[in-house]
Amino acid sequence: MRRSSIHGLGVFALVPIPKRSRVIEYKGMRISHEEADDLFGEEQANSPHTMLFTVNDEIVIDATRKGNSARWINHSCRPNCETVDEKDRIFIEAIRDIRPGEELSYDYNLQLAERHTKKAKREHACFCGSRRCRGTMLGEKE
């Protein structure tokens, strides 16, 4: 973990990581959505710095408690990793070969309960710098 050109701190490969390799599991306290809202609702509502990962309709992983370095993996519109849900456990896997020194990233594809308005997109701005950056960490509305 070190300073990232994308945002704050980031996670960087120390060795070559082959495509389709499982890199790390996203760890933290497993809490309900209600608990997450109670703990972080107002504080995290428009924050670009969130360490919560929605697993399903019942479970959220709170990486601020008992989390690991996966919580520092930044968003990119052109990521080198993706998330994989395996029996309600979240893993980060390489989607291409990754060179030593390269920052790990995945597309957060954030989904809001409300419409993804221009304002909401600005509040969740992306700073990945890729040529095809969509300008937001919000994904296509599902």
Secondary structure, 3 states (H helix, E strand, C coil): CEECCCCCEECECCCCECCCCEEEECCCEEEEHHHHHHHHHHHHCCCCCCCEEECCCCEEEECCCCCCHHHHCEECCCCCEEEEEECCEEEEEECCCECCCCECEECCCECCCCCCCHHHHHHCECCCCCCCCCCECECCCC
